[in-house]
Protein backbone atom coordinates (compact mmCIF):
# COMPACT_ATOMS: atom_id res chain seq x y z
CA UNK A 1 0.00 0.00 0.00
CA UNK A 2 1.30 3.44 -0.86
CA UNK A 3 -1.47 5.73 0.42
CA UNK A 4 -2.25 6.94 3.93
CA UNK A 5 -5.02 9.13 5.30
CA UNK A 6 -3.66 10.30 8.66
CA UNK A 7 -6.71 12.34 9.65
CA UNK A 8 -9.20 9.46 9.49
CA UNK A 9 -11.03 9.12 12.80
CA UNK A 10 -11.68 5.38 12.63
CA UNK A 11 -7.97 4.49 12.81
CA UNK A 12 -7.61 3.01 9.31
CA UNK A 13 -4.71 4.02 7.07
CA UNK A 14 -3.35 6.28 9.79
CA UNK A 15 0.23 5.02 9.48
CA UNK A 16 2.24 3.76 6.54
CA UNK A 17 2.92 0.18 7.60
CA UNK A 18 5.28 -1.59 5.22
CA UNK A 19 4.42 -5.31 4.97
CA UNK A 20 7.09 -7.67 6.36
CA UNK A 21 9.46 -4.84 7.31
CA UNK A 22 9.96 -6.60 10.65
CA UNK A 23 12.14 -9.10 8.73
CA UNK A 24 14.68 -6.30 8.12
CA UNK A 25 15.62 -4.87 11.53
CA UNK A 26 18.41 -2.70 10.07
CA UNK A 27 16.20 -0.99 7.49
CA UNK A 28 16.31 2.78 7.14
CA UNK A 29 13.44 4.84 5.70
CA UNK A 30 13.74 8.37 4.34
CA UNK A 31 10.86 10.38 2.94
CA UNK A 32 11.28 13.53 0.85
CA UNK A 33 8.90 16.23 -0.33
CA UNK A 34 8.58 17.31 -3.97
CA UNK A 35 11.50 19.72 -3.57
CA UNK A 36 13.82 17.01 -2.31
CA UNK A 37 13.77 18.10 1.32
CA UNK A 38 14.01 15.30 3.86
CA UNK A 39 10.77 15.31 5.86
CA UNK A 40 11.12 11.99 7.69
CA UNK A 41 13.94 9.64 8.66
CA UNK A 42 13.88 6.56 10.84
CA UNK A 43 16.23 3.69 11.55
CA UNK A 44 13.36 1.89 13.32
CA UNK A 45 10.95 1.39 10.42
CA UNK A 46 8.86 -1.33 12.07
CA UNK A 47 8.49 0.50 15.39
CA UNK A 48 8.06 3.98 13.88
CA UNK A 49 5.83 3.81 10.78
CA UNK A 50 5.33 7.17 9.04
CA UNK A 51 2.19 9.04 10.11
CA UNK A 52 2.33 11.79 7.48
CA UNK A 53 4.14 14.15 9.82
CA UNK A 54 7.41 16.03 9.83
CA UNK A 55 8.78 17.46 13.07
CA UNK A 56 5.45 16.59 14.71
CA UNK A 57 3.30 18.52 12.23
CA UNK A 58 0.96 16.98 9.68
CA UNK A 59 2.25 17.52 6.15
CA UNK A 60 0.08 18.78 3.29
CA UNK A 61 -1.70 16.41 0.96
CA UNK A 62 0.80 15.39 -1.73
CA UNK A 63 2.91 12.54 -3.09
CA UNK A 64 6.17 12.00 -1.25
CA UNK A 65 9.26 10.21 -2.53
CA UNK A 66 10.69 7.48 -0.33
CA UNK A 67 13.95 5.56 -0.15
CA UNK A 68 13.85 2.33 1.84
CA UNK A 69 17.28 0.84 2.42
CA UNK A 70 16.90 -2.70 3.78
CA UNK A 71 20.60 -2.95 4.71
CA UNK A 72 20.49 -6.64 3.88
CA UNK A 73 23.13 -8.33 1.75
CA UNK A 74 23.32 -6.92 -1.77
CA UNK A 75 19.74 -5.61 -1.73
CA UNK A 76 19.39 -2.31 -3.56
CA UNK A 77 17.31 0.46 -1.97
CA UNK A 78 13.61 0.38 -2.76
CA UNK A 79 12.32 3.70 -4.05
CA UNK A 80 8.89 5.02 -4.92
CA UNK A 81 6.13 7.34 -3.82
CA UNK A 82 3.70 7.34 -0.95
CA UNK A 83 0.55 9.44 -1.15
CA UNK A 84 -0.74 11.48 1.73
CA UNK A 85 -4.43 12.36 1.38
CA UNK A 86 -6.81 14.06 3.76
N, CA, C and O atoms as a printed pandas DataFrame, in Angstrom:
     atom_number atom_name residue_name chain_id  residue_number  x_coord  y_coord  z_coord
0              1         N          UNK        A               1    0.828   -1.198    0.000
1              2        CA          UNK        A               1    0.000    0.000    0.000
2              3         C          UNK        A               1    0.866    1.253    0.000
3              4         O          UNK        A               1    1.869    1.322    0.711
4              5         N          UNK        A               2    0.480    2.231   -0.790
5              6        CA          UNK        A               2    1.299    3.441   -0.862
6              7         C          UNK        A               2    0.480    4.706   -0.603
7              8         O          UNK        A               2    0.856    5.789   -1.050
8              9         N          UNK        A               3   -0.636    4.574    0.116
9             10        CA          UNK        A               3   -1.465    5.727    0.425
10            11         C          UNK        A               3   -1.881    5.682    1.884
11            12         O          UNK        A               3   -2.294    4.641    2.395
12            13         N          UNK        A               4   -1.766    6.838    2.557
13            14        CA          UNK        A               4   -2.252    6.935    3.930
14            15         C          UNK        A               4   -3.164    8.147    4.048
15            16         O          UNK        A               4   -3.041    9.121    3.306
16            17         N          UNK        A               5   -4.079    8.057    5.002
17            18        CA          UNK        A               5   -5.018    9.134    5.298
18            19         C          UNK        A               5   -4.914    9.403    6.797
19            20         O          UNK        A               5   -5.734    8.899    7.564
20            21         N          UNK        A               6   -3.934   10.178    7.228
21            22        CA          UNK        A               6   -3.659   10.304    8.661
22            23         C          UNK        A               6   -4.719   11.021    9.482
23            24         O          UNK        A               6   -4.640   11.002   10.710
24            25         N          UNK        A               7   -5.696   11.646    8.863
25            26        CA          UNK        A               7   -6.712   12.338    9.654
26            27         C          UNK        A               7   -8.010   11.544    9.788
27            28         O          UNK        A               7   -9.018   12.080   10.248
28            29         N          UNK        A               8   -7.991   10.298    9.399
29            30        CA          UNK        A               8   -9.197    9.461    9.492
30            31         C          UNK        A               8   -9.455    9.146   10.968
31            32         O          UNK        A               8   -8.540    8.771   11.700
32            33         N          UNK        A               9  -10.699    9.302   11.390
33            34        CA          UNK        A               9  -11.026    9.123   12.804
34            35         C          UNK        A               9  -11.239    7.671   13.216
35            36         O          UNK        A               9  -11.229    7.361   14.407
36            37         N          UNK        A              10  -11.431    6.778   12.248
37            38        CA          UNK        A              10  -11.684    5.377   12.630
38            39         C          UNK        A              10  -10.413    4.551   12.776
39            40         O          UNK        A              10  -10.487    3.356   13.060
40            41         N          UNK        A              11   -9.240    5.170   12.586
41            42        CA          UNK        A              11   -7.972    4.489   12.808
42            43         C          UNK        A              11   -7.426    3.720   11.621
43            44         O          UNK        A              11   -6.362    3.111   11.735
44            45         N          UNK        A              12   -8.112    3.723   10.482
45            46        CA          UNK        A              12   -7.609    3.010    9.312
46            47         C          UNK        A              12   -6.685    3.908    8.503
47            48         O          UNK        A              12   -6.902    5.116    8.412
48            49         N          UNK        A              13   -5.666    3.315    7.925
49            50        CA          UNK        A              13   -4.706    4.025    7.066
50            51         C          UNK        A              13   -4.066    5.226    7.748
51            52         O          UNK        A              13   -3.710    6.200    7.085
52            53         N          UNK        A              14   -3.918    5.163    9.054
53            54        CA          UNK        A              14   -3.347    6.285    9.790
54            55         C          UNK        A              14   -1.828    6.296    9.687
55            56         O          UNK        A              14   -1.211    7.361    9.712
56            57         N          UNK        A              15   -1.229    5.135    9.571
57            58        CA          UNK        A              15    0.231    5.025    9.476
58            59         C          UNK        A              15    0.589    4.223    8.238
59            60         O          UNK        A              15   -0.180    3.375    7.785
60            61         N          UNK        A              16    1.757    4.502    7.702
61            62        CA          UNK        A              16    2.240    3.759    6.545
62            63         C          UNK        A              16    3.005    2.542    7.048
63            64         O          UNK        A              16    4.201    2.624    7.328
64            65         N          UNK        A              17    2.317    1.428    7.160
65            66        CA          UNK        A              17    2.924    0.177    7.604
66            67         C          UNK        A              17    3.400   -0.600    6.385
67            68         O          UNK        A              17    2.607   -0.938    5.506
68            69         N          UNK        A              18    4.680   -0.877    6.337
69            70        CA          UNK        A              18    5.281   -1.590    5.219
70            71         C          UNK        A              18    5.231   -3.089    5.529
71            72         O          UNK        A              18    5.815   -3.531    6.518
72            73         N          UNK        A              19    4.542   -3.874    4.697
73            74        CA          UNK        A              19    4.419   -5.309    4.968
74            75         C          UNK        A              19    5.782   -5.998    5.101
75            76         O          UNK        A              19    6.683   -5.772    4.294
76            77         N          UNK        A              20    5.915   -6.818    6.103
77            78        CA          UNK        A              20    7.085   -7.674    6.356
78            79         C          UNK        A              20    8.359   -6.894    6.667
79            80         O          UNK        A              20    9.449   -7.463    6.606
80            81         N          UNK        A              21    8.253   -5.616    6.999
81            82        CA          UNK        A              21    9.459   -4.841    7.306
82            83         C          UNK        A              21   10.123   -5.342    8.591
83            84         O          UNK        A              21   11.307   -5.088    8.812
84            85         N          UNK        A              22    9.382   -6.041    9.426
85            86        CA          UNK        A              22    9.962   -6.604   10.647
86            87         C          UNK        A              22   11.055   -7.619   10.347
87            88         O          UNK        A              22   11.856   -7.934   11.227
88            89         N          UNK        A              23   11.105   -8.138    9.123
89            90        CA          UNK        A              23   12.138   -9.095    8.730
90            91         C          UNK        A              23   13.476   -8.406    8.440
91            92         O          UNK        A              23   14.488   -9.073    8.224
92            93         N          UNK        A              24   13.473   -7.076    8.436
93            94        CA          UNK        A              24   14.681   -6.305    8.125
94            95         C          UNK        A              24   14.931   -5.291    9.236
95            96         O          UNK        A              24   14.638   -4.106    9.073
96            97         N          UNK        A              25   15.470   -5.749   10.361
97            98        CA          UNK        A              25   15.619   -4.869   11.530
98            99         C          UNK        A              25   16.600   -3.717   11.325
99           100         O          UNK        A              25   16.584   -2.763   12.103
100          101         N          UNK        A              26   17.444   -3.776   10.313
101          102        CA          UNK        A              26   18.410   -2.705   10.067
102          103         C          UNK        A              26   17.956   -1.732    8.975
103          104         O          UNK        A              26   18.734   -0.892    8.523
104          105         N          UNK        A              27   16.712   -1.850    8.562
105          106        CA          UNK        A              27   16.196   -0.995    7.489
106          107         C          UNK        A              27   16.178    0.470    7.920
107          108         O          UNK        A              27   16.005    0.794    9.095
108          109         N          UNK        A              28   16.362    1.342    6.932
109          110        CA          UNK        A              28   16.308    2.784    7.137
110          111         C          UNK        A              28   15.329    3.363    6.111
111          112         O          UNK        A              28   15.399    3.037    4.926
112          113         N          UNK        A              29   14.425    4.214    6.570
113          114        CA          UNK        A              29   13.440    4.842    5.701
114          115         C          UNK        A              29   13.640    6.346    5.699
115          116         O          UNK        A              29   13.745    6.975    6.753
116          117         N          UNK        A              30   13.690    6.920    4.491
117          118        CA          UNK        A              30   13.743    8.366    4.338
118          119         C          UNK        A              30   12.623    8.780    3.395
119          120         O          UNK        A              30   12.381    8.133    2.376
120          121         N          UNK        A              31   11.947    9.860    3.746
121          122        CA          UNK        A              31   10.856   10.380    2.937
122          123         C          UNK        A              31   11.161   11.839    2.619
123          124         O          UNK        A              31   11.564   12.614    3.487
124          125         N          UNK        A              32   10.954   12.195    1.337
125          126        CA          UNK        A              32   11.280   13.529    0.848
126          127         C          UNK        A              32   10.048   14.182    0.238
127          128         O          UNK        A              32    9.172   13.504   -0.298
128          129         N          UNK        A              33    9.994   15.514    0.328
129          130        CA          UNK        A              33    8.902   16.227   -0.327
130          131         C          UNK        A              33    9.263   16.458   -1.794
131          132         O          UNK        A              33   10.329   16.038   -2.245
132          133         N          UNK        A              34    8.385   17.118   -2.532
133          134        CA          UNK        A              34    8.581   17.311   -3.972
134          135         C          UNK        A              34    9.794   18.162   -4.317
135          136         O          UNK        A              34   10.255   18.154   -5.458
136          137         N          UNK        A              35   10.313   18.894   -3.343
137          138        CA          UNK        A              35   11.497   19.717   -3.570
138          139         C          UNK        A              35   12.776   19.026   -3.116
139          140         O          UNK        A              35   13.853   19.621   -3.142
140          141         N          UNK        A              36   12.655   17.788   -2.707
141          142        CA          UNK        A              36   13.823   17.010   -2.308
142          143         C          UNK        A              36   14.255   17.218   -0.871
143          144         O          UNK        A              36   15.331   16.768   -0.475
144          145         N          UNK        A              37   13.435   17.892   -0.088
145          146        CA          UNK        A              37   13.768   18.104    1.323
146          147         C          UNK        A              37   13.379   16.869    2.133
147          148         O          UNK        A              37   12.281   16.332    1.982
148          149         N          UNK        A              38   14.281   16.437    2.979
149          150        CA          UNK        A              38   14.013   15.302    3.858
150          151         C          UNK        A              38   12.957   15.710    4.881
151          152         O          UNK        A              38   13.158   16.659    5.639
152          153         N          UNK        A              39   11.826   14.989    4.902
153          154        CA          UNK        A              39   10.767   15.308    5.857
154          155         C          UNK        A              39   10.623   14.241    6.936
155          156         O          UNK        A              39    9.986   14.477    7.962
156          157         N          UNK        A              40   11.217   13.056    6.706
157          158        CA          UNK        A              40   11.116   11.985    7.689
158          159         C          UNK        A              40   12.287   11.041    7.529
159          160         O          UNK        A              40   12.684   10.712    6.411
160          161         N          UNK        A              41   12.835   10.607    8.642
161          162        CA          UNK        A              41   13.940    9.642    8.657
162          163         C          UNK        A              41   13.760    8.767    9.889
163          164         O          UNK        A              41   13.507    9.263   10.986
164          165         N          UNK        A              42   13.892    7.458    9.693
165          166        CA          UNK        A              42   13.884    6.555   10.839
166          167         C          UNK        A              42   14.776    5.354   10.561
167          168         O          UNK        A              42   14.849    4.851    9.440
168          169         N          UNK        A              43   15.436    4.920   11.592
169          170        CA          UNK        A              43   16.226    3.691   11.552
170          171         C          UNK        A              43   15.481    2.570   12.273
171          172         O          UNK        A              43   16.026    1.490   12.502
172          173         N          UNK        A              44   14.227    2.846   12.626
173          174        CA          UNK        A              44   13.356    1.885   13.316
174          175         C          UNK        A              44   12.033    1.820   12.556
175          176         O          UNK        A              44   10.986    2.203   13.078
176          177         N          UNK        A              45   12.093    1.338   11.334
177          178        CA          UNK        A              45   10.954    1.394   10.422
178          179         C          UNK        A              45    9.750    0.634   10.964
179          180         O          UNK        A              45    8.621    1.110   10.850
180          181         N          UNK        A              46    9.970   -0.529   11.546
181          182        CA          UNK        A              46    8.859   -1.329   12.068
182          183         C          UNK        A              46    8.200   -0.652   13.270
183          184         O          UNK        A              46    6.974   -0.619   13.372
184          185         N          UNK        A              47    9.014   -0.115   14.173
185          186        CA          UNK        A              47    8.491    0.496   15.392
186          187         C          UNK        A              47    7.961    1.911   15.173
187          188         O          UNK        A              47    7.142    2.391   15.958
188          189         N          UNK        A              48    8.420    2.584   14.113
189          190        CA          UNK        A              48    8.057    3.981   13.879
190          191         C          UNK        A              48    7.528    4.187   12.457
191          192         O          UNK        A              48    8.167    4.874   11.660
192          193         N          UNK        A              49    6.372    3.602   12.125
193          194        CA          UNK        A              49    5.832    3.814   10.778
194          195         C          UNK        A              49    5.474    5.290   10.582
195          196         O          UNK        A              49    5.101    5.981   11.529
196          197         N          UNK        A              50    5.592    5.755    9.344
197          198        CA          UNK        A              50    5.330    7.166    9.044
198          199         C          UNK        A              50    3.853    7.481    9.219
199          200         O          UNK        A              50    2.993    6.716    8.783
200          201         N          UNK        A              51    3.561    8.603    9.855
201          202        CA          UNK        A              51    2.193    9.039   10.110
202          203         C          UNK        A              51    1.821   10.272    9.297
203          204         O          UNK        A              51    0.809   10.914    9.580
204          205         N          UNK        A              52    2.624   10.613    8.290
205          206        CA          UNK        A              52    2.328   11.786    7.480
206          207         C          UNK        A              52    2.768   13.075    8.131
207          208         O          UNK        A              52    2.284   14.151    7.781
208          209         N          UNK        A              53    3.685   12.972    9.082
209          210        CA          UNK        A              53    4.141   14.153    9.817
210          211         C          UNK        A              53    5.631   14.385    9.606
211          212         O          UNK        A              53    6.392   13.476    9.274
212          213         N          UNK        A              54    6.012   15.633    9.813
213          214        CA          UNK        A              54    7.411   16.028    9.829
214          215         C          UNK        A              54    7.594   16.968   11.008
215          216         O          UNK        A              54    6.877   17.961   11.132
216          217         N          UNK        A              55    8.533   16.666   11.858
217          218        CA          UNK        A              55    8.784   17.460   13.068
218          219         C          UNK        A              55    7.496   17.628   13.881
219          220         O          UNK        A              55    7.260   18.686   14.465
220          221         N          UNK        A              56    6.667   16.579   13.915
221          222        CA          UNK        A              56    5.451   16.585   14.712
222          223         C          UNK        A              56    4.244   17.255   14.083
223          224         O          UNK        A              56    3.162   17.254   14.670
224          225         N          UNK        A              57    4.410   17.830   12.892
225          226        CA          UNK        A              57    3.301   18.520   12.232
226          227         C          UNK        A              57    2.844   17.746   11.004
227          228         O          UNK        A              57    3.658   17.231   10.238
228          229         N          UNK        A              58    1.528   17.674   10.828
229          230        CA          UNK        A              58    0.961   16.979    9.678
230          231         C          UNK        A              58    1.340   17.706    8.392
231          232         O          UNK        A              58    1.174   18.921    8.278
232          233         N          UNK        A              59    1.846   16.954    7.435
233          234        CA          UNK        A              59    2.253   17.521    6.152
234          235         C          UNK        A              59    1.047   17.719    5.243
235          236         O          UNK        A              59    0.002   17.102    5.454
236          237         N          UNK        A              60    1.186   18.583    4.224
237          238        CA          UNK        A              60    0.077   18.781    3.294
238          239         C          UNK        A              60   -0.154   17.562    2.402
239          240         O          UNK        A              60    0.735   16.735    2.202
240          241         N          UNK        A              61   -1.359   17.480    1.881
241          242        CA          UNK        A              61   -1.699   16.415    0.957
242          243         C          UNK        A              61   -0.790   16.508   -0.264
243          244         O          UNK        A              61   -0.669   17.570   -0.874
244          245         N          UNK        A              62   -0.147   15.388   -0.620
245          246        CA          UNK        A              62    0.800   15.388   -1.733
246          247         C          UNK        A              62    1.327   13.965   -1.913
247          248         O          UNK        A              62    0.983   13.062   -1.151
248          249         N          UNK        A              63    2.155   13.785   -2.919
249          250        CA          UNK        A              63    2.913   12.544   -3.094
250          251         C          UNK        A              63    4.319   12.799   -2.602
251          252         O          UNK        A              63    4.919   13.825   -2.922
252          253         N          UNK        A              64    4.840   11.883   -1.835
253          254        CA          UNK        A              64    6.168   12.004   -1.251
254          255         C          UNK        A              64    7.039   10.868   -1.770
255          256         O          UNK        A              64    6.567    9.745   -1.951
256          257         N          UNK        A              65    8.296   11.163   -2.006
257          258        CA          UNK        A              65    9.259   10.207   -2.528
258          259         C          UNK        A              65    9.916    9.502   -1.346
259          260         O          UNK        A              65   10.305   10.149   -0.373
260          261         N          UNK        A              66   10.040    8.192   -1.427
261          262        CA          UNK        A              66   10.693    7.475   -0.334
262          263         C          UNK        A              66   11.871    6.658   -0.839
263          264         O          UNK        A              66   11.914    6.229   -1.992
264          265         N          UNK        A              67   12.823    6.456    0.063
265          266        CA          UNK        A              67   13.953    5.557   -0.146
266          267         C          UNK        A              67   13.980    4.628    1.059
267          268         O          UNK        A              67   14.141    5.070    2.197
268          269         N          UNK        A              68   13.822    3.343    0.797
269          270        CA          UNK        A              68   13.852    2.329    1.843
270          271         C          UNK        A              68   15.084    1.466    1.620
271          272         O          UNK        A              68   15.144    0.678    0.676
272          273         N          UNK        A              69   16.055    1.624    2.493
273          274        CA          UNK        A              69   17.276    0.836    2.418
274          275         C          UNK        A              69   17.147   -0.307    3.417
275          276         O          UNK        A              69   17.100   -0.075    4.625
276          277         N          UNK        A              70   17.089   -1.537    2.920
277          278        CA          UNK        A              70   16.902   -2.697    3.783
278          279         C          UNK        A              70   18.169   -3.071    4.549
279          280         O          UNK        A              70   18.097   -3.763    5.565
280          281         N          UNK        A              71   19.326   -2.619    4.073
281          282        CA          UNK        A              71   20.600   -2.954    4.706
282          283         C          UNK        A              71   20.722   -4.452    4.919
283          284         O          UNK        A              71   21.024   -4.932    6.012
284          285         N          UNK        A              72   20.473   -5.179    3.825
285          286        CA          UNK        A              72   20.485   -6.640    3.881
286          287         C          UNK        A              72   21.213   -7.162    2.650
287          288         O          UNK        A              72   20.724   -7.024    1.528
288          289         N          UNK        A              73   22.365   -7.753    2.857
289          290        CA          UNK        A              73   23.127   -8.331    1.751
290          291         C          UNK        A              73   23.358   -7.335    0.633
291          292         O          UNK        A              73   23.747   -6.193    0.876
292          293         N          UNK        A              74   23.119   -7.772   -0.594
293          294        CA          UNK        A              74   23.317   -6.924   -1.768
294          295         C          UNK        A              74   22.023   -6.237   -2.215
295          296         O          UNK        A              74   21.944   -5.742   -3.339
296          297         N          UNK        A              75   21.027   -6.204   -1.357
297          298        CA          UNK        A              75   19.737   -5.609   -1.729
298          299         C          UNK        A              75   19.899   -4.126   -2.036
299          300         O          UNK        A              75   20.489   -3.373   -1.262
300          301         N          UNK        A              76   19.362   -3.727   -3.183
301          302        CA          UNK        A              76   19.387   -2.314   -3.558
302          303         C          UNK        A              76   18.244   -1.596   -2.847
303          304         O          UNK        A              76   17.231   -2.216   -2.522
304          305         N          UNK        A              77   18.396   -0.288   -2.602
305          306        CA          UNK        A              77   17.308    0.459   -1.970
306          307         C          UNK        A              77   16.027    0.385   -2.799
307          308         O          UNK        A              77   16.066    0.355   -4.029
308          309         N          UNK        A              78   14.928    0.355   -2.121
309          310        CA          UNK        A              78   13.614    0.383   -2.758
310          311         C          UNK        A              78   13.167    1.834   -2.768
311          312         O          UNK        A              78   13.206    2.505   -1.737
312          313         N          UNK        A              79   12.742    2.323   -3.925
313          314        CA          UNK        A              79   12.318    3.704   -4.051
314          315         C          UNK        A              79   10.920    3.764   -4.654
315          316         O          UNK        A              79   10.494    2.849   -5.359
316          317         N          UNK        A              80   10.221    4.844   -4.370
317          318        CA          UNK        A              80    8.891    5.022   -4.917
318          319         C          UNK        A              80    8.212    6.215   -4.301
319          320         O          UNK        A              80    8.862    7.098   -3.742
320          321         N          UNK        A              81    6.887    6.238   -4.408
321          322        CA          UNK        A              81    6.134    7.342   -3.820
322          323         C          UNK        A              81    5.089    6.805   -2.856
323          324         O          UNK        A              81    4.582    5.693   -3.004
324          325         N          UNK        A              82    4.793    7.612   -1.889
325          326        CA          UNK        A              82    3.702    7.341   -0.953
326          327         C          UNK        A              82    2.811    8.573   -0.954
327          328         O          UNK        A              82    3.298    9.700   -0.871
328          329         N          UNK        A              83    1.512    8.357   -1.049
329          330        CA          UNK        A              83    0.552    9.443   -1.155
330          331         C          UNK        A              83   -0.063    9.748    0.193
331          332         O          UNK        A              83   -0.473    8.853    0.931
332          333         N          UNK        A              84   -0.117   11.018    0.494
333          334        CA          UNK        A              84   -0.744   11.482    1.727
334          335         C          UNK        A              84   -2.010   12.229    1.315
335          336         O          UNK        A              84   -1.939   13.264    0.652
336          337         N          UNK        A              85   -3.165   11.701    1.708
337          338        CA          UNK        A              85   -4.427   12.360    1.379
338          339         C          UNK        A              85   -5.204   12.644    2.658
339          340         O          UNK        A              85   -5.047   11.971    3.676
340          341         N          UNK        A              86   -6.035   13.650    2.567
341          342        CA          UNK        A              86   -6.807   14.063    3.759
342          343         C          UNK        A              86   -8.276   14.012    3.441
343          344         O          UNK        A              86   -9.104   14.319    4.299
